[in-house]
Amino acid sequence: MPYFWFKAFHIVGFVSWFAGLFYLPRLFVYHAEAQEQQTEPVRSILREQYTLMEKRLYGIIMMPAMIVTIAMAIGMLVVQPDFLHQTWLHVKIALVGVLVVFHFFCRRVIAQLEAGETPLTSKQFRWMNEFPTFFLVVVVMLAVFKNDIPTNATGYVILLMVVAFAASIQLYARKRRLDAEKKKQALEQQVTTESTPEPTA
């Protein structure tokens, strides 16, 4: 019975942690765009607002969720120590280790952005936003299939669907970005046209 309690709260922590891992890099995108595109005093106002949001997300949700996830995983292993001899768990632990490193890297990025530095461009932050997706898919598959991850046609079709889904998100984000740039250019051109005096006869 304790195993299922540990597992239930492990899933709760895992879901909450990944919610933060998905959303925080998206805030980094907006933060970097504000640094790149805005002028003062708008830039400082947005930097202060995004920094506050990033710190609250990291400190109130992500850090406790990561601790709960790892603590409950340890609890499950104490109850079921035989799992420690299985290959799928070794791979899963390694992947979670990479996610923990990514988690603390995000904390460093928060500090850099707060100081007015931009360690990555908004486009690079968009790619960073996709980083946890791969780990989510693999970790869940390992947890479900363990050592019997399917390698048949069905498995490959599902993998292709996941890749296509991720690619469609990127393409949609790129389309929105290009549309926003076109709208901005059109607005600037309109302002320039209206402010240019007409030649007198």
C-alpha positions as MATLAB code, in Angstrom:
seq = 'MPYFWFKAFHIVGFVSWFAGLFYLPRLFVYHAEAQEQQTEPVRSILREQYTLMEKRLYGIIMMPAMIVTIAMAIGMLVVQPDFLHQTWLHVKIALVGVLVVFHFFCRRVIAQLEAGETPLTSKQFRWMNEFPTFFLVVVVMLAVFKNDIPTNATGYVILLMVVAFAASIQLYARKRRLDAEKKKQALEQQVTTESTPEPTA';
ca = [
       0.000    0.000    0.000;
       2.760    2.596    0.773;
       4.104    2.017   -2.750;
       0.890    3.326   -4.323;
       0.894    6.400   -2.083;
       4.463    7.147   -3.124;
       3.573    6.530   -6.773;
       0.493    8.767   -6.667;
       2.391   11.723   -5.233;
       5.341   10.997   -7.516;
       2.988   11.498  -10.483;
       1.539   14.676   -8.941;
       5.041   16.075   -8.408;
       6.145   14.995  -11.867;
       3.198   16.681  -13.601;
       3.672   19.905  -11.611;
       7.407   19.940  -12.239;
       6.979   19.515  -15.980;
       4.330   22.228  -16.067;
       7.029   24.577  -14.786;
       9.711   23.169  -17.102;
       7.419   23.857  -20.060;
       6.243   27.314  -19.018;
       9.461   28.865  -17.659;
      11.366   28.789  -20.976;
       8.309   30.363  -22.625;
       8.640   33.241  -20.143;
      12.305   33.432  -21.135;
      11.184   33.894  -24.767;
       8.974   36.840  -23.828;
      11.666   38.254  -21.550;
      14.294   38.083  -24.307;
      11.910   39.621  -26.845;
      11.304   42.523  -24.462;
      15.063   43.010  -24.159;
      15.544   42.856  -27.935;
      12.583   44.862  -29.177;
      11.411   47.282  -26.513;
      12.844   50.648  -25.537;
      12.977   52.300  -22.134;
      10.994   52.611  -19.920;
       8.928   49.721  -21.336;
      11.951   47.389  -21.313;
      12.603   47.898  -17.584;
       8.928   47.506  -16.679;
       8.616   44.252  -18.619;
      11.918   42.934  -17.258;
      10.730   43.527  -13.709;
       7.360   41.850  -14.395;
       8.840   38.811  -16.164;
      11.501   38.387  -13.477;
       8.800   38.361  -10.795;
       6.792   35.745  -12.719;
       9.876   33.592  -13.330;
      10.967   33.683   -9.691;
       7.504   32.811   -8.400;
       7.099   29.953  -10.875;
      10.525   28.581  -10.011;
      10.341   29.006   -6.236;
       6.679   28.262   -5.543;
       5.965   25.517   -8.084;
       9.052   24.077   -9.756;
      11.392   23.624   -6.804;
       8.833   22.002   -4.452;
       7.533   19.841   -7.328;
      11.034   18.603   -8.160;
      11.698   17.768   -4.498;
       8.378   15.896   -4.200;
       9.061   13.993   -7.450;
      12.499   12.820   -6.316;
      11.466   12.146   -2.708;
       8.504   10.009   -3.770;
      10.710    8.133   -6.270;
      13.131    7.334   -3.459;
      10.179    6.171   -1.348;
       9.085    3.789   -4.129;
      12.600    2.375   -4.406;
      12.795    1.821   -0.652;
       9.562   -0.162   -0.832;
      10.473   -1.943   -4.109;
      14.310   -2.209   -4.129;
      14.234   -4.816   -6.915;
      13.653   -1.989   -9.412;
      17.234   -0.874   -8.824;
      18.457   -3.906  -10.788;
      16.441   -3.067  -13.915;
      17.979   -1.319  -16.931;
      14.971    0.868  -17.725;
      15.226    2.494  -14.309;
      18.923    3.257  -14.787;
      18.088    5.046  -18.047;
      15.196    6.883  -16.407;
      17.369    8.035  -13.498;
      19.991    9.310  -15.971;
      17.341   11.286  -17.878;
      15.944   12.748  -14.661;
      19.504   13.722  -13.731;
      19.748   15.718  -16.972;
      16.410   17.371  -16.169;
      17.684   18.354  -12.718;
      20.712   19.999  -14.368;
      18.337   21.784  -16.776;
      16.212   22.851  -13.793;
      19.154   24.584  -12.105;
      20.344   26.009  -15.419;
      16.965   27.743  -15.608;
      17.648   29.313  -12.216;
      20.897   30.725  -13.568;
      19.083   32.124  -16.616;
      16.578   33.861  -14.318;
      19.447   35.608  -12.510;
      21.088   36.646  -15.800;
      17.869   38.051  -17.225;
      17.178   39.899  -13.983;
      20.604   41.540  -14.305;
      19.746   42.711  -17.811;
      21.850   40.075  -19.572;
      20.419   37.921  -22.365;
      22.360   34.617  -22.462;
      20.311   33.339  -25.426;
      18.244   34.963  -28.155;
      14.467   34.664  -28.141;
      14.742   32.147  -30.994;
      17.209   30.019  -28.997;
      14.898   30.168  -25.993;
      12.103   28.837  -28.229;
      14.216   25.775  -28.983;
      15.049   25.487  -25.290;
      11.295   25.427  -24.687;
      11.115   22.126  -26.611;
      13.928   20.467  -24.625;
      11.726   18.975  -21.852;
       9.296   17.521  -24.413;
      11.732   14.818  -25.543;
      12.489   13.845  -21.956;
       8.813   13.737  -21.045;
       8.059   11.298  -23.880;
      11.009    9.006  -23.133;
      10.552    9.013  -19.349;
       6.834    8.211  -19.647;
       7.525    5.414  -22.139;
      10.147    3.930  -19.819;
       7.759    4.115  -16.866;
       4.962    2.430  -18.835;
       6.830   -0.150  -20.927;
       9.932   -0.567  -18.717;
      12.292   -2.958  -20.548;
       9.727   -3.746  -23.262;
       9.598   -0.472  -25.217;
       7.813   -1.330  -28.495;
       9.957   -1.289  -31.624;
       7.242   -2.428  -34.033;
       5.390   -0.325  -36.600;
       2.909    0.968  -34.026;
       5.709    2.313  -31.869;
       7.310    4.103  -34.820;
       3.979    5.579  -35.905;
       3.391    6.981  -32.418;
       6.937    8.389  -32.364;
       6.372   10.063  -35.731;
       3.117   11.532  -34.438;
       4.929   13.038  -31.459;
       7.638   14.478  -33.727;
       4.993   15.859  -36.105;
       3.154   17.428  -33.163;
       6.345   19.123  -31.925;
       7.169   20.297  -35.467;
       3.667   21.737  -35.933;
       4.061   23.735  -32.714;
       7.344   25.156  -33.989;
       5.859   26.009  -37.388;
       2.856   27.698  -35.783;
       5.145   29.713  -33.487;
       7.250   30.735  -36.493;
       4.135   31.778  -38.431;
       2.927   33.896  -35.521;
       6.346   35.511  -35.207;
       6.490   36.318  -38.942;
       2.924   37.685  -38.875;
       3.811   39.909  -35.923;
       6.905   41.190  -37.743;
       4.891   41.939  -40.882;
       2.255   43.758  -38.855;
       4.942   45.791  -37.106;
       6.615   46.693  -40.414;
       3.271   47.699  -41.925;
       2.513   49.883  -38.894;
       5.940   51.534  -39.060;
       5.484   52.170  -42.778;
       2.052   53.684  -42.150;
       3.423   55.965  -39.434;
       6.282   57.033  -41.717;
       3.874   57.762  -44.575;
       1.548   59.798  -42.363;
       4.399   61.791  -40.842;
       5.980   62.640  -44.212;
       4.715   66.072  -45.356;
       3.125   66.225  -48.774;
       5.073   68.280  -51.326;
       3.626   71.750  -51.854;
       2.822   72.972  -55.330;
];
